[in-house]
Amino acid sequence: MQPFVDVSCPYCGETIGLMLDASAGEQTYIEDCHVCCRPIVVSVGFDEDGEPQVSVHAEDEA
């Protein structure tokens, strides 16, 4: 089963749901906000219990 997490868009603030691929391990990718369509950088890692650790930021943030 793939984990599903809710995050807030760094642009519009709306909560969006992301389905994570746990089999891919740590990853960083760009996903468009489902509300405002702006590009969000998503960074995913997993702790020792397999729980997802997700952070998001705007594409133009350092």
N, CA, C and O atoms as a Maestro MAE file, in Angstrom:
{
 s_m_m2io_version
 :::
 2.0.0
}

f_m_ct {
 s_m_title
 :::
 protein
 m_atom[248] {
  # First column is atom index #
  i_m_mmod_type
  r_m_x_coord
  r_m_y_coord
  r_m_z_coord
  i_m_residue_number
  s_m_chain_name
  s_m_pdb_residue_name
  s_m_pdb_atom_name
  i_m_atomic_number
  :::
  1 25 0.844 -1.182 0.000 1 A "MET " " N  " 7
  2 3 0.000 0.000 0.000 1 A "MET " " CA " 6
  3 2 0.889 1.246 0.000 1 A "MET " " C  " 6
  4 15 1.871 1.319 0.740 1 A "MET " " O  " 8
  5 25 0.543 2.198 -0.816 2 A "GLN " " N  " 7
  6 3 1.306 3.439 -0.905 2 A "GLN " " CA " 6
  7 2 0.766 4.440 0.109 2 A "GLN " " C  " 6
  8 15 -0.446 4.632 0.209 2 A "GLN " " O  " 8
  9 25 1.677 5.088 0.874 3 A "PRO " " N  " 7
  10 3 1.216 6.082 1.846 3 A "PRO " " CA " 6
  11 2 0.644 7.316 1.150 3 A "PRO " " C  " 6
  12 15 1.072 7.697 0.060 3 A "PRO " " O  " 8
  13 25 -0.318 7.915 1.804 4 A "PHE " " N  " 7
  14 3 -0.988 9.105 1.306 4 A "PHE " " CA " 6
  15 2 -0.837 10.183 2.371 4 A "PHE " " C  " 6
  16 15 -1.154 9.937 3.534 4 A "PHE " " O  " 8
  17 25 -0.361 11.372 2.003 5 A "VAL " " N  " 7
  18 3 -0.183 12.457 2.967 5 A "VAL " " CA " 6
  19 2 -0.829 13.735 2.446 5 A "VAL " " C  " 6
  20 15 -0.939 13.949 1.239 5 A "VAL " " O  " 8
  21 25 -1.254 14.578 3.383 6 A "ASP " " N  " 7
  22 3 -1.779 15.896 3.054 6 A "ASP " " CA " 6
  23 2 -0.692 16.929 3.341 6 A "ASP " " C  " 6
  24 15 -0.040 16.880 4.384 6 A "ASP " " O  " 8
  25 25 -0.502 17.857 2.414 7 A "VAL " " N  " 7
  26 3 0.459 18.950 2.580 7 A "VAL " " CA " 6
  27 2 -0.230 20.251 2.182 7 A "VAL " " C  " 6
  28 15 -1.247 20.244 1.489 7 A "VAL " " O  " 8
  29 25 0.335 21.357 2.626 8 A "SER " " N  " 7
  30 3 -0.192 22.674 2.243 8 A "SER " " CA " 6
  31 2 0.644 23.237 1.114 8 A "SER " " C  " 6
  32 15 1.874 23.216 1.172 8 A "SER " " O  " 8
  33 25 -0.017 23.736 0.092 9 A "CYS " " N  " 7
  34 3 0.668 24.359 -1.033 9 A "CYS " " CA " 6
  35 2 1.390 25.612 -0.547 9 A "CYS " " C  " 6
  36 15 0.780 26.444 0.125 9 A "CYS " " O  " 8
  37 25 2.687 25.769 -0.872 10 A "PRO " " N  " 7
  38 3 3.417 26.965 -0.431 10 A "PRO " " CA " 6
  39 2 2.978 28.239 -1.149 10 A "PRO " " C  " 6
  40 15 3.352 29.337 -0.737 10 A "PRO " " O  " 8
  41 25 2.199 28.108 -2.205 11 A "TYR " " N  " 7
  42 3 1.722 29.275 -2.952 11 A "TYR " " CA " 6
  43 2 0.336 29.720 -2.482 11 A "TYR " " C  " 6
  44 15 0.160 30.861 -2.054 11 A "TYR " " O  " 8
  45 25 -0.645 28.822 -2.562 12 A "CYS " " N  " 7
  46 3 -2.028 29.210 -2.271 12 A "CYS " " CA " 6
  47 2 -2.496 28.771 -0.886 12 A "CYS " " C  " 6
  48 15 -3.556 29.203 -0.431 12 A "CYS " " O  " 8
  49 25 -1.726 27.921 -0.210 13 A "GLY " " N  " 7
  50 3 -2.075 27.497 1.141 13 A "GLY " " CA " 6
  51 2 -3.105 26.383 1.229 13 A "GLY " " C  " 6
  52 15 -3.397 25.903 2.325 13 A "GLY " " O  " 8
  53 25 -3.656 25.966 0.110 14 A "GLU " " N  " 7
  54 3 -4.655 24.903 0.123 14 A "GLU " " CA " 6
  55 2 -4.013 23.563 0.471 14 A "GLU " " C  " 6
  56 15 -2.854 23.312 0.141 14 A "GLU " " O  " 8
  57 25 -4.776 22.712 1.135 15 A "THR " " N  " 7
  58 3 -4.309 21.369 1.459 15 A "THR " " CA " 6
  59 2 -4.524 20.483 0.241 15 A "THR " " C  " 6
  60 15 -5.611 20.437 -0.334 15 A "THR " " O  " 8
  61 25 -3.456 19.780 -0.139 16 A "ILE " " N  " 7
  62 3 -3.561 18.842 -1.259 16 A "ILE " " CA " 6
  63 2 -3.039 17.491 -0.790 16 A "ILE " " C  " 6
  64 15 -2.190 17.412 0.098 16 A "ILE " " O  " 8
  65 25 -3.555 16.440 -1.394 17 A "GLY " " N  " 7
  66 3 -3.134 15.092 -1.045 17 A "GLY " " CA " 6
  67 2 -2.096 14.576 -2.024 17 A "GLY " " C  " 6
  68 15 -2.222 14.756 -3.235 17 A "GLY " " O  " 8
  69 25 -1.067 13.930 -1.485 18 A "LEU " " N  " 7
  70 3 -0.027 13.337 -2.320 18 A "LEU " " CA " 6
  71 2 0.057 11.843 -2.024 18 A "LEU " " C  " 6
  72 15 0.055 11.437 -0.862 18 A "LEU " " O  " 8
  73 25 0.131 11.035 -3.061 19 A "MET " " N  " 7
  74 3 0.368 9.614 -2.889 19 A "MET " " CA " 6
  75 2 1.863 9.389 -3.060 19 A "MET " " C  " 6
  76 15 2.444 9.775 -4.074 19 A "MET " " O  " 8
  77 25 2.478 8.768 -2.075 20 A "LEU " " N  " 7
  78 3 3.918 8.570 -2.075 20 A "LEU " " CA " 6
  79 2 4.268 7.152 -2.496 20 A "LEU " " C  " 6
  80 15 3.557 6.204 -2.164 20 A "LEU " " O  " 8
  81 25 5.362 7.012 -3.223 21 A "ASP " " N  " 7
  82 3 5.850 5.709 -3.648 21 A "ASP " " CA " 6
  83 2 6.970 5.283 -2.702 21 A "ASP " " C  " 6
  84 15 8.126 5.662 -2.889 21 A "ASP " " O  " 8
  85 25 6.625 4.500 -1.696 22 A "ALA " " N  " 7
  86 3 7.595 4.081 -0.683 22 A "ALA " " CA " 6
  87 2 8.694 3.208 -1.272 22 A "ALA " " C  " 6
  88 15 9.790 3.150 -0.716 22 A "ALA " " O  " 8
  89 25 8.431 2.534 -2.372 23 A "SER " " N  " 7
  90 3 9.432 1.644 -2.966 23 A "SER " " CA " 6
  91 2 10.568 2.424 -3.629 23 A "SER " " C  " 6
  92 15 11.617 1.850 -3.921 23 A "SER " " O  " 8
  93 25 10.376 3.720 -3.869 24 A "ALA " " N  " 7
  94 3 11.394 4.528 -4.538 24 A "ALA " " CA " 6
  95 2 12.427 5.099 -3.558 24 A "ALA " " C  " 6
  96 15 13.421 5.684 -3.987 24 A "ALA " " O  " 8
  97 25 12.204 4.937 -2.260 25 A "GLY " " N  " 7
  98 3 13.148 5.466 -1.271 25 A "GLY " " CA " 6
  99 2 13.100 6.983 -1.222 25 A "GLY " " C  " 6
  100 15 12.104 7.599 -1.603 25 A "GLY " " O  " 8
  101 25 14.203 7.584 -0.743 26 A "GLU " " N  " 7
  102 3 14.258 9.037 -0.659 26 A "GLU " " CA " 6
  103 2 14.240 9.636 -2.061 26 A "GLU " " C  " 6
  104 15 14.878 9.124 -2.981 26 A "GLU " " O  " 8
  105 25 13.504 10.720 -2.203 27 A "GLN " " N  " 7
  106 3 13.357 11.318 -3.530 27 A "GLN " " CA " 6
  107 2 12.958 12.779 -3.423 27 A "GLN " " C  " 6
  108 15 12.417 13.219 -2.409 27 A "GLN " " O  " 8
  109 25 13.230 13.512 -4.469 28 A "THR " " N  " 7
  110 3 12.782 14.891 -4.618 28 A "THR " " CA " 6
  111 2 12.217 15.022 -6.025 28 A "THR " " C  " 6
  112 15 12.850 14.622 -7.002 28 A "THR " " O  " 8
  113 25 11.033 15.580 -6.114 29 A "TYR " " N  " 7
  114 3 10.389 15.733 -7.419 29 A "TYR " " CA " 6
  115 2 9.481 16.951 -7.403 29 A "TYR " " C  " 6
  116 15 9.227 17.528 -6.346 29 A "TYR " " O  " 8
  117 25 8.995 17.339 -8.563 30 A "ILE " " N  " 7
  118 3 8.095 18.483 -8.686 30 A "ILE " " CA " 6
  119 2 6.699 17.978 -9.014 30 A "ILE " " C  " 6
  120 15 6.506 17.151 -9.905 30 A "ILE " " O  " 8
  121 25 5.736 18.500 -8.271 31 A "GLU " " N  " 7
  122 3 4.329 18.162 -8.484 31 A "GLU " " CA " 6
  123 2 3.551 19.462 -8.556 31 A "GLU " " C  " 6
  124 15 3.767 20.358 -7.740 31 A "GLU " " O  " 8
  125 25 2.656 19.577 -9.511 32 A "ASP " " N  " 7
  126 3 1.838 20.780 -9.610 32 A "ASP " " CA " 6
  127 2 0.729 20.746 -8.567 32 A "ASP " " C  " 6
  128 15 0.130 19.701 -8.315 32 A "ASP " " O  " 8
  129 25 0.462 21.910 -7.959 33 A "CYS " " N  " 7
  130 3 -0.639 22.031 -7.013 33 A "CYS " " CA " 6
  131 2 -1.940 21.713 -7.755 33 A "CYS " " C  " 6
  132 15 -2.143 22.163 -8.883 33 A "CYS " " O  " 8
  133 25 -2.800 20.949 -7.126 34 A "HIS " " N  " 7
  134 3 -4.064 20.554 -7.746 34 A "HIS " " CA " 6
  135 2 -5.067 21.702 -7.758 34 A "HIS " " C  " 6
  136 15 -6.096 21.627 -8.430 34 A "HIS " " O  " 8
  137 25 -4.760 22.779 -7.001 35 A "VAL " " N  " 7
  138 3 -5.666 23.916 -6.908 35 A "VAL " " CA " 6
  139 2 -5.192 25.077 -7.779 35 A "VAL " " C  " 6
  140 15 -5.937 25.551 -8.636 35 A "VAL " " O  " 8
  141 25 -3.938 25.545 -7.561 36 A "CYS " " N  " 7
  142 3 -3.449 26.733 -8.284 36 A "CYS " " CA " 6
  143 2 -2.512 26.385 -9.447 36 A "CYS " " C  " 6
  144 15 -2.099 27.272 -10.195 36 A "CYS " " O  " 8
  145 25 -2.180 25.111 -9.602 37 A "CYS " " N  " 7
  146 3 -1.362 24.600 -10.719 37 A "CYS " " CA " 6
  147 2 0.086 25.080 -10.722 37 A "CYS " " C  " 6
  148 15 0.765 24.942 -11.740 37 A "CYS " " O  " 8
  149 25 0.581 25.638 -9.623 38 A "ARG " " N  " 7
  150 3 1.982 26.075 -9.578 38 A "ARG " " CA " 6
  151 2 2.867 24.901 -9.152 38 A "ARG " " C  " 6
  152 15 2.397 23.993 -8.466 38 A "ARG " " O  " 8
  153 25 4.137 24.908 -9.549 39 A "PRO " " N  " 7
  154 3 5.030 23.777 -9.272 39 A "PRO " " CA " 6
  155 2 5.543 23.780 -7.826 39 A "PRO " " C  " 6
  156 15 6.089 24.773 -7.347 39 A "PRO " " O  " 8
  157 25 5.355 22.652 -7.151 40 A "ILE " " N  " 7
  158 3 5.791 22.473 -5.773 40 A "ILE " " CA " 6
  159 2 6.929 21.457 -5.765 40 A "ILE " " C  " 6
  160 15 6.819 20.395 -6.378 40 A "ILE " " O  " 8
  161 25 8.022 21.779 -5.073 41 A "VAL " " N  " 7
  162 3 9.116 20.822 -4.914 41 A "VAL " " CA " 6
  163 2 8.788 19.971 -3.690 41 A "VAL " " C  " 6
  164 15 8.615 20.489 -2.587 41 A "VAL " " O  " 8
  165 25 8.706 18.666 -3.902 42 A "VAL " " N  " 7
  166 3 8.363 17.714 -2.844 42 A "VAL " " CA " 6
  167 2 9.602 16.883 -2.525 42 A "VAL " " C  " 6
  168 15 10.190 16.270 -3.416 42 A "VAL " " O  " 8
  169 25 9.996 16.864 -1.256 43 A "SER " " N  " 7
  170 3 11.109 16.030 -0.805 43 A "SER " " CA " 6
  171 2 10.543 14.977 0.136 43 A "SER " " C  " 6
  172 15 9.835 15.297 1.091 43 A "SER " " O  " 8
  173 25 10.860 13.720 -0.144 44 A "VAL " " N  " 7
  174 3 10.301 12.600 0.617 44 A "VAL " " CA " 6
  175 2 11.428 11.738 1.166 44 A "VAL " " C  " 6
  176 15 12.369 11.390 0.453 44 A "VAL " " O  " 8
  177 25 11.317 11.408 2.419 45 A "GLY " " N  " 7
  178 3 12.207 10.458 3.057 45 A "GLY " " CA " 6
  179 2 11.354 9.570 3.945 45 A "GLY " " C  " 6
  180 15 10.167 9.841 4.131 45 A "GLY " " O  " 8
  181 25 11.928 8.534 4.485 46 A "PHE " " N  " 7
  182 3 11.189 7.629 5.353 46 A "PHE " " CA " 6
  183 2 12.013 7.368 6.606 46 A "PHE " " C  " 6
  184 15 13.218 7.128 6.517 46 A "PHE " " O  " 8
  185 25 11.366 7.413 7.787 47 A "ASP " " N  " 7
  186 3 12.094 7.154 9.023 47 A "ASP " " CA " 6
  187 2 12.307 5.653 9.197 47 A "ASP " " C  " 6
  188 15 11.897 4.857 8.353 47 A "ASP " " O  " 8
  189 25 12.952 5.276 10.299 48 A "GLU " " N  " 7
  190 3 13.287 3.868 10.511 48 A "GLU " " CA " 6
  191 2 12.060 2.968 10.665 48 A "GLU " " C  " 6
  192 15 12.165 1.750 10.517 48 A "GLU " " O  " 8
  193 25 10.894 3.560 10.962 49 A "ASP " " N  " 7
  194 3 9.654 2.792 11.055 49 A "ASP " " CA " 6
  195 2 8.896 2.753 9.731 49 A "ASP " " C  " 6
  196 15 7.821 2.159 9.641 49 A "ASP " " O  " 8
  197 25 9.466 3.394 8.698 50 A "GLY " " N  " 7
  198 3 8.824 3.413 7.391 50 A "GLY " " CA " 6
  199 2 7.800 4.518 7.219 50 A "GLY " " C  " 6
  200 15 7.107 4.577 6.203 50 A "GLY " " O  " 8
  201 25 7.702 5.406 8.220 51 A "GLU " " N  " 7
  202 3 6.755 6.513 8.130 51 A "GLU " " CA " 6
  203 2 7.323 7.595 7.219 51 A "GLU " " C  " 6
  204 15 8.505 7.925 7.317 51 A "GLU " " O  " 8
  205 25 6.498 8.150 6.337 52 A "PRO " " N  " 7
  206 3 6.996 9.180 5.420 52 A "PRO " " CA " 6
  207 2 7.298 10.492 6.130 52 A "PRO " " C  " 6
  208 15 6.561 10.920 7.019 52 A "PRO " " O  " 8
  209 25 8.383 11.114 5.725 53 A "GLN " " N  " 7
  210 3 8.771 12.454 6.177 53 A "GLN " " CA " 6
  211 2 8.769 13.331 4.927 53 A "GLN " " C  " 6
  212 15 9.639 13.184 4.068 53 A "GLN " " O  " 8
  213 25 7.809 14.233 4.819 54 A "VAL " " N  " 7
  214 3 7.601 15.010 3.601 54 A "VAL " " CA " 6
  215 2 7.777 16.493 3.881 54 A "VAL " " C  " 6
  216 15 7.268 17.010 4.876 54 A "VAL " " O  " 8
  217 25 8.502 17.177 2.998 55 A "SER " " N  " 7
  218 3 8.582 18.637 3.072 55 A "SER " " CA " 6
  219 2 8.307 19.171 1.674 55 A "SER " " C  " 6
  220 15 8.657 18.543 0.675 55 A "SER " " O  " 8
  221 25 7.681 20.332 1.620 56 A "VAL " " N  " 7
  222 3 7.363 20.967 0.344 56 A "VAL " " CA " 6
  223 2 7.810 22.422 0.387 56 A "VAL " " C  " 6
  224 15 7.794 23.060 1.439 56 A "VAL " " O  " 8
  225 25 8.207 22.932 -0.767 57 A "HIS " " N  " 7
  226 3 8.516 24.353 -0.867 57 A "HIS " " CA " 6
  227 2 8.289 24.818 -2.310 57 A "HIS " " C  " 6
  228 15 8.197 24.022 -3.244 57 A "HIS " " O  " 8
  229 25 8.204 26.134 -2.440 58 A "ALA " " N  " 7
  230 3 8.004 26.725 -3.768 58 A "ALA " " CA " 6
  231 2 9.218 26.454 -4.633 58 A "ALA " " C  " 6
  232 15 10.333 26.357 -4.119 58 A "ALA " " O  " 8
  233 25 9.026 26.330 -5.925 59 A "GLU " " N  " 7
  234 3 10.112 26.019 -6.841 59 A "GLU " " CA " 6
  235 2 11.203 27.082 -6.832 59 A "GLU " " C  " 6
  236 15 12.373 26.768 -7.053 59 A "GLU " " O  " 8
  237 25 10.836 28.335 -6.580 60 A "ASP " " N  " 7
  238 3 11.821 29.410 -6.634 60 A "ASP " " CA " 6
  239 2 12.499 29.663 -5.280 60 A "ASP " " C  " 6
  240 15 13.303 30.588 -5.170 60 A "ASP " " O  " 8
  241 25 12.193 28.865 -4.249 61 A "GLU " " N  " 7
  242 3 12.876 28.978 -2.957 61 A "GLU " " CA " 6
  243 2 14.182 28.227 -3.003 61 A "GLU " " C  " 6
  244 15 14.290 27.207 -3.684 61 A "GLU " " O  " 8
  245 25 15.167 28.713 -2.293 62 A "ALA " " N  " 7
  246 3 16.477 28.049 -2.271 62 A "ALA " " CA " 6
  247 2 16.465 26.822 -1.399 62 A "ALA " " C  " 6
  248 15 17.485 26.147 -1.269 62 A "ALA " " O  " 8
  :::
 }
 m_bond[247] {
  # First column is bond index #
  i_m_from
  i_m_to
  i_m_order
  :::
  1 1 2 1
  2 2 3 1
  3 3 4 2
  4 3 5 1
  5 5 6 1
  6 6 7 1
  7 7 8 2
  8 7 9 1
  9 9 10 1
  10 10 11 1
  11 11 12 2
  12 11 13 1
  13 13 14 1
  14 14 15 1
  15 15 16 2
  16 15 17 1
  17 17 18 1
  18 18 19 1
  19 19 20 2
  20 19 21 1
  21 21 22 1
  22 22 23 1
  23 23 24 2
  24 23 25 1
  25 25 26 1
  26 26 27 1
  27 27 28 2
  28 27 29 1
  29 29 30 1
  30 30 31 1
  31 31 32 2
  32 31 33 1
  33 33 34 1
  34 34 35 1
  35 35 36 2
  36 35 37 1
  37 37 38 1
  38 38 39 1
  39 39 40 2
  40 39 41 1
  41 41 42 1
  42 42 43 1
  43 43 44 2
  44 43 45 1
  45 45 46 1
  46 46 47 1
  47 47 48 2
  48 47 49 1
  49 49 50 1
  50 50 51 1
  51 51 52 2
  52 51 53 1
  53 53 54 1
  54 54 55 1
  55 55 56 2
  56 55 57 1
  57 57 58 1
  58 58 59 1
  59 59 60 2
  60 59 61 1
  61 61 62 1
  62 62 63 1
  63 63 64 2
  64 63 65 1
  65 65 66 1
  66 66 67 1
  67 67 68 2
  68 67 69 1
  69 69 70 1
  70 70 71 1
  71 71 72 2
  72 71 73 1
  73 73 74 1
  74 74 75 1
  75 75 76 2
  76 75 77 1
  77 77 78 1
  78 78 79 1
  79 79 80 2
  80 79 81 1
  81 81 82 1
  82 82 83 1
  83 83 84 2
  84 83 85 1
  85 85 86 1
  86 86 87 1
  87 87 88 2
  88 87 89 1
  89 89 90 1
  90 90 91 1
  91 91 92 2
  92 91 93 1
  93 93 94 1
  94 94 95 1
  95 95 96 2
  96 95 97 1
  97 97 98 1
  98 98 99 1
  99 99 100 2
  100 99 101 1
  101 101 102 1
  102 102 103 1
  103 103 104 2
  104 103 105 1
  105 105 106 1
  106 106 107 1
  107 107 108 2
  108 107 109 1
  109 109 110 1
  110 110 111 1
  111 111 112 2
  112 111 113 1
  113 113 114 1
  114 114 115 1
  115 115 116 2
  116 115 117 1
  117 117 118 1
  118 118 119 1
  119 119 120 2
  120 119 121 1
  121 121 122 1
  122 122 123 1
  123 123 124 2
  124 123 125 1
  125 125 126 1
  126 126 127 1
  127 127 128 2
  128 127 129 1
  129 129 130 1
  130 130 131 1
  131 131 132 2
  132 131 133 1
  133 133 134 1
  134 134 135 1
  135 135 136 2
  136 135 137 1
  137 137 138 1
  138 138 139 1
  139 139 140 2
  140 139 141 1
  141 141 142 1
  142 142 143 1
  143 143 144 2
  144 143 145 1
  145 145 146 1
  146 146 147 1
  147 147 148 2
  148 147 149 1
  149 149 150 1
  150 150 151 1
  151 151 152 2
  152 151 153 1
  153 153 154 1
  154 154 155 1
  155 155 156 2
  156 155 157 1
  157 157 158 1
  158 158 159 1
  159 159 160 2
  160 159 161 1
  161 161 162 1
  162 162 163 1
  163 163 164 2
  164 163 165 1
  165 165 166 1
  166 166 167 1
  167 167 168 2
  168 167 169 1
  169 169 170 1
  170 170 171 1
  171 171 172 2
  172 171 173 1
  173 173 174 1
  174 174 175 1
  175 175 176 2
  176 175 177 1
  177 177 178 1
  178 178 179 1
  179 179 180 2
  180 179 181 1
  181 181 182 1
  182 182 183 1
  183 183 184 2
  184 183 185 1
  185 185 186 1
  186 186 187 1
  187 187 188 2
  188 187 189 1
  189 189 190 1
  190 190 191 1
  191 191 192 2
  192 191 193 1
  193 193 194 1
  194 194 195 1
  195 195 196 2
  196 195 197 1
  197 197 198 1
  198 198 199 1
  199 199 200 2
  200 199 201 1
  201 201 202 1
  202 202 203 1
  203 203 204 2
  204 203 205 1
  205 205 206 1
  206 206 207 1
  207 207 208 2
  208 207 209 1
  209 209 210 1
  210 210 211 1
  211 211 212 2
  212 211 213 1
  213 213 214 1
  214 214 215 1
  215 215 216 2
  216 215 217 1
  217 217 218 1
  218 218 219 1
  219 219 220 2
  220 219 221 1
  221 221 222 1
  222 222 223 1
  223 223 224 2
  224 223 225 1
  225 225 226 1
  226 226 227 1
  227 227 228 2
  228 227 229 1
  229 229 230 1
  230 230 231 1
  231 231 232 2
  232 231 233 1
  233 233 234 1
  234 234 235 1
  235 235 236 2
  236 235 237 1
  237 237 238 1
  238 238 239 1
  239 239 240 2
  240 239 241 1
  241 241 242 1
  242 242 243 1
  243 243 244 2
  244 243 245 1
  245 245 246 1
  246 246 247 1
  247 247 248 2
  :::
 }
}
